[in-house]
Amino acid sequence: MAAIPANEDIRRKSANYDIVGRPGSAWGPLFEELAANVADAPPLRPKPLSQDALLGLFKSEAVGRNVVLEPASHEDMCGSSLVEKATLEIVYDTV
């Protein structure tokens, strides 16, 4: 339908819930083309996948072999540094 580039401006606007493809903006023509392609595309009914075909979507060859996933940091999730605060929690050594 259309290829939307991995662009920092698009990512930032999307993360802030800003409209990326406003008419007259730098990305407007791209999203106008996408909208026209969606409107002109014939309706297609998807075909269900078999169990093996479904599992095949997640094969190591398809998703990237030897990829080690790392958990997102607080900075990744919130865009700011984590501020450590002293806790008022009481910890008993014995119960």
Secondary structure, DSSP 8 states (H G I E B T S, - for coil): -------HHHHHHHHTT--S--TTSTTHHHHHHHHHHHHHS---------HHHHHHTT-HHHH-TT-------HHHHHSS------------S--
